Every structure is written in structure tokens, then in C-alpha cells.
């Protein structure tokens, strides 16, 4: 890759099972991609830490496209209460936050509309005043169980 070659930025969850999909989805070689991981592909607000990192990459690299790739949610397969106990988190810790452990666990396990989250993130990036309009922005969801992916 020459210094002037444009690169593709991929924003994706922390799951290595998604890596084989990157080249298929972007039609680019991985050496021409910058991978940015965030938990759940969530860009929470226009001036979040995730967006700050995106802006730094845009300013420091010639970027021609951004792909927001979300993973079709897989159910949690851990015992949350047991894991909290192993971490030393007690019911008293939850009382400090004025929440009940059961409510927090229900909140953590609540299904996420991954397609909706990806769509919102793509829209936020497209409308962001500091992201150049010359950068193409795409959204995609991947089901790692079936190998299927869908552009949003």
C-alpha cells in the first residue's frame, strides 16, 4: 500500500469471529483496513470517546470509507450472579448505586436491536459536521452462527 492509498475504517465489536467477514463486506484486503473495536458497536453520542478515536483516525490516515459492523446478538452464556460474586461485588455495592442486583442483571441481559443500533450509528456518522462528506459510510450486521451478513 502506498502512503497515498486510502484506507477503510471498520468499527466492530470485540469478537474475533467477525474478522473473516471484514474482507468480504468491505471488498478490501485487511492490510488496507483499520480495525477499531468497541463493545457492541455502540457510538453513544456525537462527541463520545469512540467518536473521538474515529476522528483521530480520519485526521491521521487517508480514509475513504467507514463500515459499522454489528454482530447479531448472542445470548449471554455466563451465570452473571456467580461472576459478580467471583469479582467480589456484593449486594451492598448495588445499594451504593441505588439499584437492585436483579434489576441490573435484567438490564444487562435485555436484548439489543443490533440492526437499529448500527443504523443509528451510520446516520450519526453521516450527519456529523466534522466527518467529511467524501467518506462513504456503511452499516452491516453479521450472524456468526450462520455466516450470514446483511447491509443496513
Phi and psi in radians as a Rosetta constraint file:
Dihedral C 1 N 2 CA 2 C 2 CIRCULARHARMONIC -1.409 0.35
Dihedral N 2 CA 2 C 2 N 3 CIRCULARHARMONIC 2.861 0.35
Dihedral C 2 N 3 CA 3 C 3 CIRCULARHARMONIC -1.074 0.35
Dihedral N 3 CA 3 C 3 N 4 CIRCULARHARMONIC -0.489 0.35
Dihedral C 3 N 4 CA 4 C 4 CIRCULARHARMONIC -1.543 0.35
Dihedral N 4 CA 4 C 4 N 5 CIRCULARHARMONIC -0.141 0.35
Dihedral C 4 N 5 CA 5 C 5 CIRCULARHARMONIC -1.141 0.35
Dihedral N 5 CA 5 C 5 N 6 CIRCULARHARMONIC 2.388 0.35
Dihedral C 5 N 6 CA 6 C 6 CIRCULARHARMONIC -1.415 0.35
Dihedral N 6 CA 6 C 6 N 7 CIRCULARHARMONIC 2.592 0.35
Dihedral C 6 N 7 CA 7 C 7 CIRCULARHARMONIC -2.016 0.35
Dihedral N 7 CA 7 C 7 N 8 CIRCULARHARMONIC 2.847 0.35
Dihedral C 7 N 8 CA 8 C 8 CIRCULARHARMONIC -1.922 0.35
Dihedral N 8 CA 8 C 8 N 9 CIRCULARHARMONIC 2.316 0.35
Dihedral C 8 N 9 CA 9 C 9 CIRCULARHARMONIC -1.704 0.35
Dihedral N 9 CA 9 C 9 N 10 CIRCULARHARMONIC 2.209 0.35
Dihedral C 9 N 10 CA 10 C 10 CIRCULARHARMONIC -1.972 0.35
Dihedral N 10 CA 10 C 10 N 11 CIRCULARHARMONIC 2.120 0.35
Dihedral C 10 N 11 CA 11 C 11 CIRCULARHARMONIC -1.827 0.35
Dihedral N 11 CA 11 C 11 N 12 CIRCULARHARMONIC 2.093 0.35
Dihedral C 11 N 12 CA 12 C 12 CIRCULARHARMONIC -2.593 0.35
Dihedral N 12 CA 12 C 12 N 13 CIRCULARHARMONIC 2.738 0.35
Dihedral C 12 N 13 CA 13 C 13 CIRCULARHARMONIC -1.183 0.35
Dihedral N 13 CA 13 C 13 N 14 CIRCULARHARMONIC 2.999 0.35
Dihedral C 13 N 14 CA 14 C 14 CIRCULARHARMONIC -1.446 0.35
Dihedral N 14 CA 14 C 14 N 15 CIRCULARHARMONIC 1.172 0.35
Dihedral C 14 N 15 CA 15 C 15 CIRCULARHARMONIC -2.469 0.35
Dihedral N 15 CA 15 C 15 N 16 CIRCULARHARMONIC 1.977 0.35
Dihedral C 15 N 16 CA 16 C 16 CIRCULARHARMONIC -1.141 0.35
Dihedral N 16 CA 16 C 16 N 17 CIRCULARHARMONIC -0.312 0.35
Dihedral C 16 N 17 CA 17 C 17 CIRCULARHARMONIC -1.182 0.35
Dihedral N 17 CA 17 C 17 N 18 CIRCULARHARMONIC -0.261 0.35
Dihedral C 17 N 18 CA 18 C 18 CIRCULARHARMONIC -1.441 0.35
Dihedral N 18 CA 18 C 18 N 19 CIRCULARHARMONIC -0.365 0.35
Dihedral C 18 N 19 CA 19 C 19 CIRCULARHARMONIC -0.939 0.35
Dihedral N 19 CA 19 C 19 N 20 CIRCULARHARMONIC -0.736 0.35
Dihedral C 19 N 20 CA 20 C 20 CIRCULARHARMONIC -1.091 0.35
Dihedral N 20 CA 20 C 20 N 21 CIRCULARHARMONIC -0.337 0.35
Dihedral C 20 N 21 CA 21 C 21 CIRCULARHARMONIC -1.444 0.35
Dihedral N 21 CA 21 C 21 N 22 CIRCULARHARMONIC -0.363 0.35
Dihedral C 21 N 22 CA 22 C 22 CIRCULARHARMONIC -0.980 0.35
Dihedral N 22 CA 22 C 22 N 23 CIRCULARHARMONIC -0.835 0.35
Dihedral C 22 N 23 CA 23 C 23 CIRCULARHARMONIC -1.192 0.35
Dihedral N 23 CA 23 C 23 N 24 CIRCULARHARMONIC -0.629 0.35
Dihedral C 23 N 24 CA 24 C 24 CIRCULARHARMONIC -1.173 0.35
Dihedral N 24 CA 24 C 24 N 25 CIRCULARHARMONIC -0.787 0.35
Dihedral C 24 N 25 CA 25 C 25 CIRCULARHARMONIC -1.200 0.35
Dihedral N 25 CA 25 C 25 N 26 CIRCULARHARMONIC -0.739 0.35
Dihedral C 25 N 26 CA 26 C 26 CIRCULARHARMONIC -1.606 0.35
Dihedral N 26 CA 26 C 26 N 27 CIRCULARHARMONIC -0.278 0.35
Dihedral C 26 N 27 CA 27 C 27 CIRCULARHARMONIC 1.021 0.35
Dihedral N 27 CA 27 C 27 N 28 CIRCULARHARMONIC 0.589 0.35
Dihedral C 27 N 28 CA 28 C 28 CIRCULARHARMONIC -2.270 0.35
Dihedral N 28 CA 28 C 28 N 29 CIRCULARHARMONIC 2.673 0.35
Dihedral C 28 N 29 CA 29 C 29 CIRCULARHARMONIC -1.268 0.35
Dihedral N 29 CA 29 C 29 N 30 CIRCULARHARMONIC 2.531 0.35
Dihedral C 29 N 30 CA 30 C 30 CIRCULARHARMONIC -1.009 0.35
Dihedral N 30 CA 30 C 30 N 31 CIRCULARHARMONIC -0.517 0.35
Dihedral C 30 N 31 CA 31 C 31 CIRCULARHARMONIC -1.169 0.35
Dihedral N 31 CA 31 C 31 N 32 CIRCULARHARMONIC -0.299 0.35
Dihedral C 31 N 32 CA 32 C 32 CIRCULARHARMONIC -1.719 0.35
Dihedral N 32 CA 32 C 32 N 33 CIRCULARHARMONIC 0.207 0.35
Dihedral C 32 N 33 CA 33 C 33 CIRCULARHARMONIC -2.082 0.35
Dihedral N 33 CA 33 C 33 N 34 CIRCULARHARMONIC 2.612 0.35
Dihedral C 33 N 34 CA 34 C 34 CIRCULARHARMONIC -1.974 0.35
Dihedral N 34 CA 34 C 34 N 35 CIRCULARHARMONIC 2.163 0.35
Dihedral C 34 N 35 CA 35 C 35 CIRCULARHARMONIC -1.773 0.35
Dihedral N 35 CA 35 C 35 N 36 CIRCULARHARMONIC 2.169 0.35
Dihedral C 35 N 36 CA 36 C 36 CIRCULARHARMONIC -2.073 0.35
Dihedral N 36 CA 36 C 36 N 37 CIRCULARHARMONIC 2.059 0.35
Dihedral C 36 N 37 CA 37 C 37 CIRCULARHARMONIC -1.661 0.35
Dihedral N 37 CA 37 C 37 N 38 CIRCULARHARMONIC 2.402 0.35
Dihedral C 37 N 38 CA 38 C 38 CIRCULARHARMONIC -2.524 0.35
Dihedral N 38 CA 38 C 38 N 39 CIRCULARHARMONIC 2.644 0.35
Dihedral C 38 N 39 CA 39 C 39 CIRCULARHARMONIC -1.219 0.35
Dihedral N 39 CA 39 C 39 N 40 CIRCULARHARMONIC 2.020 0.35
Dihedral C 39 N 40 CA 40 C 40 CIRCULARHARMONIC 1.333 0.35
Dihedral N 40 CA 40 C 40 N 41 CIRCULARHARMONIC 0.237 0.35
Dihedral C 40 N 41 CA 41 C 41 CIRCULARHARMONIC 0.931 0.35
Dihedral N 41 CA 41 C 41 N 42 CIRCULARHARMONIC 0.679 0.35
Dihedral C 41 N 42 CA 42 C 42 CIRCULARHARMONIC -1.830 0.35
Dihedral N 42 CA 42 C 42 N 43 CIRCULARHARMONIC 2.062 0.35
Dihedral C 42 N 43 CA 43 C 43 CIRCULARHARMONIC -1.823 0.35
Dihedral N 43 CA 43 C 43 N 44 CIRCULARHARMONIC 1.739 0.35
Dihedral C 43 N 44 CA 44 C 44 CIRCULARHARMONIC -1.226 0.35
Dihedral N 44 CA 44 C 44 N 45 CIRCULARHARMONIC -0.527 0.35
Dihedral C 44 N 45 CA 45 C 45 CIRCULARHARMONIC -2.769 0.35
Dihedral N 45 CA 45 C 45 N 46 CIRCULARHARMONIC 2.827 0.35
Dihedral C 45 N 46 CA 46 C 46 CIRCULARHARMONIC -1.071 0.35
Dihedral N 46 CA 46 C 46 N 47 CIRCULARHARMONIC -0.293 0.35
Dihedral C 46 N 47 CA 47 C 47 CIRCULARHARMONIC -2.264 0.35
Dihedral N 47 CA 47 C 47 N 48 CIRCULARHARMONIC 0.684 0.35
Dihedral C 47 N 48 CA 48 C 48 CIRCULARHARMONIC -1.414 0.35
Dihedral N 48 CA 48 C 48 N 49 CIRCULARHARMONIC 2.998 0.35
Dihedral C 48 N 49 CA 49 C 49 CIRCULARHARMONIC -1.073 0.35
Dihedral N 49 CA 49 C 49 N 50 CIRCULARHARMONIC -0.665 0.35
Dihedral C 49 N 50 CA 50 C 50 CIRCULARHARMONIC -1.086 0.35
Dihedral N 50 CA 50 C 50 N 51 CIRCULARHARMONIC -0.786 0.35
Dihedral C 50 N 51 CA 51 C 51 CIRCULARHARMONIC -1.171 0.35
Dihedral N 51 CA 51 C 51 N 52 CIRCULARHARMONIC -0.594 0.35
Dihedral C 51 N 52 CA 52 C 52 CIRCULARHARMONIC -1.047 0.35
Dihedral N 52 CA 52 C 52 N 53 CIRCULARHARMONIC -0.745 0.35
Dihedral C 52 N 53 CA 53 C 53 CIRCULARHARMONIC -1.146 0.35
Dihedral N 53 CA 53 C 53 N 54 CIRCULARHARMONIC -0.668 0.35
Dihedral C 53 N 54 CA 54 C 54 CIRCULARHARMONIC -1.069 0.35
Dihedral N 54 CA 54 C 54 N 55 CIRCULARHARMONIC -0.794 0.35
Dihedral C 54 N 55 CA 55 C 55 CIRCULARHARMONIC -1.091 0.35
Dihedral N 55 CA 55 C 55 N 56 CIRCULARHARMONIC -0.712 0.35
Dihedral C 55 N 56 CA 56 C 56 CIRCULARHARMONIC -1.062 0.35
Dihedral N 56 CA 56 C 56 N 57 CIRCULARHARMONIC -0.709 0.35
Dihedral C 56 N 57 CA 57 C 57 CIRCULARHARMONIC -1.171 0.35
Dihedral N 57 CA 57 C 57 N 58 CIRCULARHARMONIC -0.710 0.35
Dihedral C 57 N 58 CA 58 C 58 CIRCULARHARMONIC -1.106 0.35
Dihedral N 58 CA 58 C 58 N 59 CIRCULARHARMONIC -0.695 0.35
Dihedral C 58 N 59 CA 59 C 59 CIRCULARHARMONIC -1.283 0.35
Dihedral N 59 CA 59 C 59 N 60 CIRCULARHARMONIC -0.478 0.35
Dihedral C 59 N 60 CA 60 C 60 CIRCULARHARMONIC -1.755 0.35
Dihedral N 60 CA 60 C 60 N 61 CIRCULARHARMONIC -0.249 0.35
Dihedral C 60 N 61 CA 61 C 61 CIRCULARHARMONIC -2.285 0.35
Dihedral N 61 CA 61 C 61 N 62 CIRCULARHARMONIC 2.593 0.35
Dihedral C 61 N 62 CA 62 C 62 CIRCULARHARMONIC -1.350 0.35
Dihedral N 62 CA 62 C 62 N 63 CIRCULARHARMONIC 1.836 0.35
Dihedral C 62 N 63 CA 63 C 63 CIRCULARHARMONIC -1.831 0.35
Dihedral N 63 CA 63 C 63 N 64 CIRCULARHARMONIC 2.283 0.35
Dihedral C 63 N 64 CA 64 C 64 CIRCULARHARMONIC -1.869 0.35
Dihedral N 64 CA 64 C 64 N 65 CIRCULARHARMONIC -0.311 0.35
Dihedral C 64 N 65 CA 65 C 65 CIRCULARHARMONIC -2.700 0.35
Dihedral N 65 CA 65 C 65 N 66 CIRCULARHARMONIC 2.637 0.35
Dihedral C 65 N 66 CA 66 C 66 CIRCULARHARMONIC -2.174 0.35
Dihedral N 66 CA 66 C 66 N 67 CIRCULARHARMONIC 2.274 0.35
Dihedral C 66 N 67 CA 67 C 67 CIRCULARHARMONIC -2.007 0.35
Dihedral N 67 CA 67 C 67 N 68 CIRCULARHARMONIC 2.138 0.35
Dihedral C 67 N 68 CA 68 C 68 CIRCULARHARMONIC -1.715 0.35
Dihedral N 68 CA 68 C 68 N 69 CIRCULARHARMONIC 1.951 0.35
Dihedral C 68 N 69 CA 69 C 69 CIRCULARHARMONIC -1.943 0.35
Dihedral N 69 CA 69 C 69 N 70 CIRCULARHARMONIC 2.108 0.35
Dihedral C 69 N 70 CA 70 C 70 CIRCULARHARMONIC -1.893 0.35
Dihedral N 70 CA 70 C 70 N 71 CIRCULARHARMONIC 2.589 0.35
Dihedral C 70 N 71 CA 71 C 71 CIRCULARHARMONIC -1.740 0.35
Dihedral N 71 CA 71 C 71 N 72 CIRCULARHARMONIC 2.260 0.35
Dihedral C 71 N 72 CA 72 C 72 CIRCULARHARMONIC -0.986 0.35
Dihedral N 72 CA 72 C 72 N 73 CIRCULARHARMONIC 2.193 0.35
Dihedral C 72 N 73 CA 73 C 73 CIRCULARHARMONIC -1.067 0.35
Dihedral N 73 CA 73 C 73 N 74 CIRCULARHARMONIC 2.306 0.35
Dihedral C 73 N 74 CA 74 C 74 CIRCULARHARMONIC -1.771 0.35
Dihedral N 74 CA 74 C 74 N 75 CIRCULARHARMONIC 2.463 0.35
Dihedral C 74 N 75 CA 75 C 75 CIRCULARHARMONIC -1.127 0.35
Dihedral N 75 CA 75 C 75 N 76 CIRCULARHARMONIC 2.530 0.35
Dihedral C 75 N 76 CA 76 C 76 CIRCULARHARMONIC -1.116 0.35
Dihedral N 76 CA 76 C 76 N 77 CIRCULARHARMONIC 2.324 0.35
Dihedral C 76 N 77 CA 77 C 77 CIRCULARHARMONIC -1.956 0.35
Dihedral N 77 CA 77 C 77 N 78 CIRCULARHARMONIC 0.406 0.35
Dihedral C 77 N 78 CA 78 C 78 CIRCULARHARMONIC -1.988 0.35
Dihedral N 78 CA 78 C 78 N 79 CIRCULARHARMONIC 2.738 0.35
Dihedral C 78 N 79 CA 79 C 79 CIRCULARHARMONIC -1.529 0.35
Dihedral N 79 CA 79 C 79 N 80 CIRCULARHARMONIC 1.813 0.35
Dihedral C 79 N 80 CA 80 C 80 CIRCULARHARMONIC -1.098 0.35
Dihedral N 80 CA 80 C 80 N 81 CIRCULARHARMONIC -0.773 0.35
Dihedral C 80 N 81 CA 81 C 81 CIRCULARHARMONIC -1.047 0.35
Dihedral N 81 CA 81 C 81 N 82 CIRCULARHARMONIC -0.738 0.35
Dihedral C 81 N 82 CA 82 C 82 CIRCULARHARMONIC -1.139 0.35
Dihedral N 82 CA 82 C 82 N 83 CIRCULARHARMONIC -0.743 0.35
Dihedral C 82 N 83 CA 83 C 83 CIRCULARHARMONIC -1.099 0.35
Dihedral N 83 CA 83 C 83 N 84 CIRCULARHARMONIC -0.711 0.35
Dihedral C 83 N 84 CA 84 C 84 CIRCULARHARMONIC -1.077 0.35
Dihedral N 84 CA 84 C 84 N 85 CIRCULARHARMONIC -0.742 0.35
Dihedral C 84 N 85 CA 85 C 85 CIRCULARHARMONIC -1.056 0.35
Dihedral N 85 CA 85 C 85 N 86 CIRCULARHARMONIC -0.745 0.35
Dihedral C 85 N 86 CA 86 C 86 CIRCULARHARMONIC -1.098 0.35
Dihedral N 86 CA 86 C 86 N 87 CIRCULARHARMONIC -0.539 0.35
Dihedral C 86 N 87 CA 87 C 87 CIRCULARHARMONIC -1.449 0.35
Dihedral N 87 CA 87 C 87 N 88 CIRCULARHARMONIC -0.060 0.35
Dihedral C 87 N 88 CA 88 C 88 CIRCULARHARMONIC 1.427 0.35
Dihedral N 88 CA 88 C 88 N 89 CIRCULARHARMONIC 0.259 0.35
Dihedral C 88 N 89 CA 89 C 89 CIRCULARHARMONIC -1.511 0.35
Dihedral N 89 CA 89 C 89 N 90 CIRCULARHARMONIC 2.218 0.35
Dihedral C 89 N 90 CA 90 C 90 CIRCULARHARMONIC -1.993 0.35
Dihedral N 90 CA 90 C 90 N 91 CIRCULARHARMONIC 3.018 0.35
Dihedral C 90 N 91 CA 91 C 91 CIRCULARHARMONIC -1.080 0.35
Dihedral N 91 CA 91 C 91 N 92 CIRCULARHARMONIC -0.556 0.35
Dihedral C 91 N 92 CA 92 C 92 CIRCULARHARMONIC -1.098 0.35
Dihedral N 92 CA 92 C 92 N 93 CIRCULARHARMONIC -0.619 0.35
Dihedral C 92 N 93 CA 93 C 93 CIRCULARHARMONIC -1.079 0.35
Dihedral N 93 CA 93 C 93 N 94 CIRCULARHARMONIC -0.668 0.35
Dihedral C 93 N 94 CA 94 C 94 CIRCULARHARMONIC -1.212 0.35
Dihedral N 94 CA 94 C 94 N 95 CIRCULARHARMONIC -0.605 0.35
Dihedral C 94 N 95 CA 95 C 95 CIRCULARHARMONIC -1.099 0.35
Dihedral N 95 CA 95 C 95 N 96 CIRCULARHARMONIC -0.595 0.35
Dihedral C 95 N 96 CA 96 C 96 CIRCULARHARMONIC -1.033 0.35
Dihedral N 96 CA 96 C 96 N 97 CIRCULARHARMONIC -0.618 0.35
Dihedral C 96 N 97 CA 97 C 97 CIRCULARHARMONIC -1.528 0.35
Dihedral N 97 CA 97 C 97 N 98 CIRCULARHARMONIC -0.028 0.35
Dihedral C 97 N 98 CA 98 C 98 CIRCULARHARMONIC 1.069 0.35
Dihedral N 98 CA 98 C 98 N 99 CIRCULARHARMONIC 0.691 0.35
Dihedral C 98 N 99 CA 99 C 99 CIRCULARHARMONIC -2.344 0.35
Dihedral N 99 CA 99 C 99 N 100 CIRCULARHARMONIC 2.761 0.35
Dihedral C 99 N 100 CA 100 C 100 CIRCULARHARMONIC -1.605 0.35
Dihedral N 100 CA 100 C 100 N 101 CIRCULARHARMONIC 2.447 0.35
Dihedral C 100 N 101 CA 101 C 101 CIRCULARHARMONIC -0.937 0.35
Dihedral N 101 CA 101 C 101 N 102 CIRCULARHARMONIC -0.703 0.35
Dihedral C 101 N 102 CA 102 C 102 CIRCULARHARMONIC -1.084 0.35
Dihedral N 102 CA 102 C 102 N 103 CIRCULARHARMONIC -0.727 0.35
Dihedral C 102 N 103 CA 103 C 103 CIRCULARHARMONIC -1.111 0.35
Dihedral N 103 CA 103 C 103 N 104 CIRCULARHARMONIC -0.709 0.35
Dihedral C 103 N 104 CA 104 C 104 CIRCULARHARMONIC -1.145 0.35
Dihedral N 104 CA 104 C 104 N 105 CIRCULARHARMONIC -0.753 0.35
Dihedral C 104 N 105 CA 105 C 105 CIRCULARHARMONIC -1.123 0.35
Dihedral N 105 CA 105 C 105 N 106 CIRCULARHARMONIC -0.708 0.35
Dihedral C 105 N 106 CA 106 C 106 CIRCULARHARMONIC -1.097 0.35
Dihedral N 106 CA 106 C 106 N 107 CIRCULARHARMONIC -0.729 0.35
Dihedral C 106 N 107 CA 107 C 107 CIRCULARHARMONIC -1.081 0.35
Dihedral N 107 CA 107 C 107 N 108 CIRCULARHARMONIC -0.775 0.35
Dihedral C 107 N 108 CA 108 C 108 CIRCULARHARMONIC -1.122 0.35
Dihedral N 108 CA 108 C 108 N 109 CIRCULARHARMONIC -0.615 0.35
Dihedral C 108 N 109 CA 109 C 109 CIRCULARHARMONIC -1.541 0.35
Dihedral N 109 CA 109 C 109 N 110 CIRCULARHARMONIC -0.077 0.35
Dihedral C 109 N 110 CA 110 C 110 CIRCULARHARMONIC -1.046 0.35
Dihedral N 110 CA 110 C 110 N 111 CIRCULARHARMONIC 2.294 0.35
Dihedral C 110 N 111 CA 111 C 111 CIRCULARHARMONIC -1.075 0.35
Dihedral N 111 CA 111 C 111 N 112 CIRCULARHARMONIC 2.578 0.35
Dihedral C 111 N 112 CA 112 C 112 CIRCULARHARMONIC -1.948 0.35
Dihedral N 112 CA 112 C 112 N 113 CIRCULARHARMONIC 2.392 0.35
Dihedral C 112 N 113 CA 113 C 113 CIRCULARHARMONIC -1.413 0.35
Dihedral N 113 CA 113 C 113 N 114 CIRCULARHARMONIC 1.513 0.35
Dihedral C 113 N 114 CA 114 C 114 CIRCULARHARMONIC -1.056 0.35
Dihedral N 114 CA 114 C 114 N 115 CIRCULARHARMONIC -0.724 0.35
Dihedral C 114 N 115 CA 115 C 115 CIRCULARHARMONIC -1.044 0.35
Dihedral N 115 CA 115 C 115 N 116 CIRCULARHARMONIC -0.758 0.35
Dihedral C 115 N 116 CA 116 C 116 CIRCULARHARMONIC -1.129 0.35
Dihedral N 116 CA 116 C 116 N 117 CIRCULARHARMONIC -0.718 0.35
Dihedral C 116 N 117 CA 117 C 117 CIRCULARHARMONIC -1.118 0.35
Dihedral N 117 CA 117 C 117 N 118 CIRCULARHARMONIC -0.785 0.35
Dihedral C 117 N 118 CA 118 C 118 CIRCULARHARMONIC -1.095 0.35
Dihedral N 118 CA 118 C 118 N 119 CIRCULARHARMONIC -0.761 0.35
Dihedral C 118 N 119 CA 119 C 119 CIRCULARHARMONIC -1.075 0.35
Dihedral N 119 CA 119 C 119 N 120 CIRCULARHARMONIC -0.773 0.35
Dihedral C 119 N 120 CA 120 C 120 CIRCULARHARMONIC -1.095 0.35
Dihedral N 120 CA 120 C 120 N 121 CIRCULARHARMONIC -0.720 0.35
Dihedral C 120 N 121 CA 121 C 121 CIRCULARHARMONIC -1.137 0.35
Dihedral N 121 CA 121 C 121 N 122 CIRCULARHARMONIC -0.747 0.35
Dihedral C 121 N 122 CA 122 C 122 CIRCULARHARMONIC -1.074 0.35
Dihedral N 122 CA 122 C 122 N 123 CIRCULARHARMONIC -0.788 0.35
Dihedral C 122 N 123 CA 123 C 123 CIRCULARHARMONIC -1.094 0.35
Dihedral N 123 CA 123 C 123 N 124 CIRCULARHARMONIC -0.736 0.35
Dihedral C 123 N 124 CA 124 C 124 CIRCULARHARMONIC -1.080 0.35
Dihedral N 124 CA 124 C 124 N 125 CIRCULARHARMONIC -0.756 0.35
Dihedral C 124 N 125 CA 125 C 125 CIRCULARHARMONIC -1.156 0.35
Dihedral N 125 CA 125 C 125 N 126 CIRCULARHARMONIC -0.720 0.35
Dihedral C 125 N 126 CA 126 C 126 CIRCULARHARMONIC -1.118 0.35
Dihedral N 126 CA 126 C 126 N 127 CIRCULARHARMONIC -0.614 0.35
Dihedral C 126 N 127 CA 127 C 127 CIRCULARHARMONIC -1.598 0.35
Dihedral N 127 CA 127 C 127 N 128 CIRCULARHARMONIC -0.110 0.35
Dihedral C 127 N 128 CA 128 C 128 CIRCULARHARMONIC -1.168 0.35
Dihedral N 128 CA 128 C 128 N 129 CIRCULARHARMONIC 2.220 0.35
Dihedral C 128 N 129 CA 129 C 129 CIRCULARHARMONIC -1.151 0.35
Dihedral N 129 CA 129 C 129 N 130 CIRCULARHARMONIC -0.325 0.35
Dihedral C 129 N 130 CA 130 C 130 CIRCULARHARMONIC -1.776 0.35
Dihedral N 130 CA 130 C 130 N 131 CIRCULARHARMONIC 0.026 0.35
Dihedral C 130 N 131 CA 131 C 131 CIRCULARHARMONIC -1.733 0.35
Dihedral N 131 CA 131 C 131 N 132 CIRCULARHARMONIC 2.098 0.35
Dihedral C 131 N 132 CA 132 C 132 CIRCULARHARMONIC -0.991 0.35
Dihedral N 132 CA 132 C 132 N 133 CIRCULARHARMONIC 2.422 0.35
Dihedral C 132 N 133 CA 133 C 133 CIRCULARHARMONIC -1.144 0.35
Dihedral N 133 CA 133 C 133 N 134 CIRCULARHARMONIC -0.275 0.35
Dihedral C 133 N 134 CA 134 C 134 CIRCULARHARMONIC -1.312 0.35
Dihedral N 134 CA 134 C 134 N 135 CIRCULARHARMONIC -0.204 0.35
Dihedral C 134 N 135 CA 135 C 135 CIRCULARHARMONIC -1.548 0.35
Dihedral N 135 CA 135 C 135 N 136 CIRCULARHARMONIC 2.103 0.35
Dihedral C 135 N 136 CA 136 C 136 CIRCULARHARMONIC -1.321 0.35
Dihedral N 136 CA 136 C 136 N 137 CIRCULARHARMONIC 2.420 0.35
Dihedral C 136 N 137 CA 137 C 137 CIRCULARHARMONIC -2.201 0.35
Dihedral N 137 CA 137 C 137 N 138 CIRCULARHARMONIC 2.234 0.35
Dihedral C 137 N 138 CA 138 C 138 CIRCULARHARMONIC -2.237 0.35
Dihedral N 138 CA 138 C 138 N 139 CIRCULARHARMONIC 2.717 0.35
Dihedral C 138 N 139 CA 139 C 139 CIRCULARHARMONIC -2.228 0.35
Dihedral N 139 CA 139 C 139 N 140 CIRCULARHARMONIC 2.576 0.35
Dihedral C 139 N 140 CA 140 C 140 CIRCULARHARMONIC -2.690 0.35
Dihedral N 140 CA 140 C 140 N 141 CIRCULARHARMONIC 2.517 0.35
Dihedral C 140 N 141 CA 141 C 141 CIRCULARHARMONIC -2.004 0.35
Dihedral N 141 CA 141 C 141 N 142 CIRCULARHARMONIC 2.576 0.35
Dihedral C 141 N 142 CA 142 C 142 CIRCULARHARMONIC -2.241 0.35
Dihedral N 142 CA 142 C 142 N 143 CIRCULARHARMONIC 2.355 0.35
Dihedral C 142 N 143 CA 143 C 143 CIRCULARHARMONIC -1.837 0.35
Dihedral N 143 CA 143 C 143 N 144 CIRCULARHARMONIC 1.811 0.35
Dihedral C 143 N 144 CA 144 C 144 CIRCULARHARMONIC -1.211 0.35
Dihedral N 144 CA 144 C 144 N 145 CIRCULARHARMONIC -0.325 0.35
Dihedral C 144 N 145 CA 145 C 145 CIRCULARHARMONIC -1.267 0.35
Dihedral N 145 CA 145 C 145 N 146 CIRCULARHARMONIC -0.720 0.35
Dihedral C 145 N 146 CA 146 C 146 CIRCULARHARMONIC -1.741 0.35
Dihedral N 146 CA 146 C 146 N 147 CIRCULARHARMONIC -0.309 0.35
Dihedral C 146 N 147 CA 147 C 147 CIRCULARHARMONIC 1.435 0.35
Dihedral N 147 CA 147 C 147 N 148 CIRCULARHARMONIC 0.123 0.35
Dihedral C 147 N 148 CA 148 C 148 CIRCULARHARMONIC -1.551 0.35
Dihedral N 148 CA 148 C 148 N 149 CIRCULARHARMONIC 2.540 0.35
Dihedral C 148 N 149 CA 149 C 149 CIRCULARHARMONIC -2.366 0.35
Dihedral N 149 CA 149 C 149 N 150 CIRCULARHARMONIC 2.723 0.35
Dihedral C 149 N 150 CA 150 C 150 CIRCULARHARMONIC -2.494 0.35
Dihedral N 150 CA 150 C 150 N 151 CIRCULARHARMONIC 2.257 0.35
Dihedral C 150 N 151 CA 151 C 151 CIRCULARHARMONIC -1.373 0.35
Dihedral N 151 CA 151 C 151 N 152 CIRCULARHARMONIC 2.487 0.35
